[in-house]
């Protein structure tokens, strides 16, 4: 199966935080699955690093590769889809992840309950 990590899930995985539930850990660790991290997450992390709202050592892009994840580019179709989503979630990064998951038939792994307002396959991270 193909999965997309929400930004916080990527951060938890990379830091070995104990926030993730057993099912999420099992899915992410399963070599049979393809696990993606969006350029939107890299952008979000970089913005929060610069604003000193997030402590993340190193490069998010390098962390994606180090963890064996696949990068997911933001395509024009993703941007159009994100803009067309109803404003049920105010975070533009999360709306982009929803749009990407919908467009690419990915299951979004998240702990953000606000995402459940959208028609997107999801796996709860906790």
QUICOR-V225623 format. One record per residue. RES is the residue in three letters. PHI is phi in whole degrees, -180 to 180 (NA if undefined). D_FIRST is the distance of its C-alpha to the first C-alpha in Angstrom with 1 decimal. Layout:
BEGIN
res/phi/d_first
RES/PHI/D_FIRST
RES/PHI/D_FIRST
END
This chain:
BEGIN
res/phi/d_first
UNK/NA/0.0
UNK/-116/3.8
UNK/-131/6.6
UNK/-123/10.4
UNK/-85/13.0
UNK/-67/16.2
UNK/-56/19.2
UNK/-65/20.6
UNK/-67/17.4
UNK/-59/17.5
UNK/-64/21.2
UNK/-62/20.9
UNK/-61/18.5
UNK/-65/20.8
UNK/-94/23.9
UNK/60/22.7
UNK/-64/23.8
UNK/-91/23.6
UNK/-76/22.4
UNK/-80/18.8
UNK/-77/18.3
UNK/-58/17.2
UNK/-64/13.9
UNK/-63/13.0
UNK/-61/14.4
UNK/-63/12.6
UNK/-66/9.0
UNK/-67/10.4
UNK/-78/12.2
UNK/-72/9.8
UNK/-64/10.1
UNK/-73/7.4
UNK/-93/4.9
UNK/-99/6.3
UNK/-118/8.5
UNK/-108/11.1
UNK/-127/14.6
UNK/-77/16.7
UNK/-58/20.2
UNK/-63/21.2
UNK/-69/20.6
UNK/-61/22.6
UNK/-62/25.2
UNK/-60/25.4
UNK/-62/25.8
UNK/-62/28.4
UNK/-64/30.3
UNK/-71/30.4
UNK/-62/31.4
UNK/-62/34.3
UNK/-82/35.4
UNK/60/35.4
UNK/-101/33.2
UNK/-150/30.5
UNK/-103/31.1
UNK/-136/28.5
UNK/-83/29.8
UNK/89/29.0
UNK/-99/26.7
UNK/-60/23.4
UNK/-62/22.4
UNK/-67/23.3
UNK/-66/21.5
UNK/-60/18.2
UNK/-65/18.9
UNK/-59/20.4
UNK/-86/17.4
UNK/79/15.2
UNK/-87/13.3
UNK/-106/13.2
UNK/-76/15.8
UNK/-120/15.3
UNK/-72/18.7
UNK/-91/20.4
UNK/-102/21.3
UNK/-54/24.1
UNK/-62/21.9
UNK/-67/20.3
UNK/-64/23.8
UNK/-63/25.1
UNK/-66/22.4
UNK/-61/23.0
UNK/-67/26.7
UNK/-84/26.4
UNK/-65/24.6
UNK/-65/27.2
UNK/-76/28.5
UNK/-82/27.1
UNK/-133/26.0
UNK/-85/28.5
UNK/-78/26.5
UNK/-65/25.8
UNK/-68/23.0
UNK/-66/21.1
UNK/-64/21.8
UNK/-65/20.4
UNK/-62/17.1
UNK/-60/17.0
UNK/-61/18.0
UNK/-66/15.4
UNK/-62/12.5
UNK/-63/14.3
UNK/-67/15.1
UNK/-104/11.8
UNK/54/9.7
UNK/-105/8.1
UNK/-90/8.2
UNK/-84/11.3
UNK/-96/12.2
UNK/-151/16.0
UNK/-114/19.2
UNK/-88/21.0
UNK/-66/22.1
UNK/-65/23.5
UNK/-67/20.0
UNK/-65/19.9
UNK/-72/22.6
UNK/-102/20.3
UNK/-80/18.1
UNK/-146/14.7
UNK/-63/11.7
UNK/-145/12.2
UNK/-125/12.0
UNK/-72/15.5
UNK/-78/16.1
UNK/-109/19.2
END
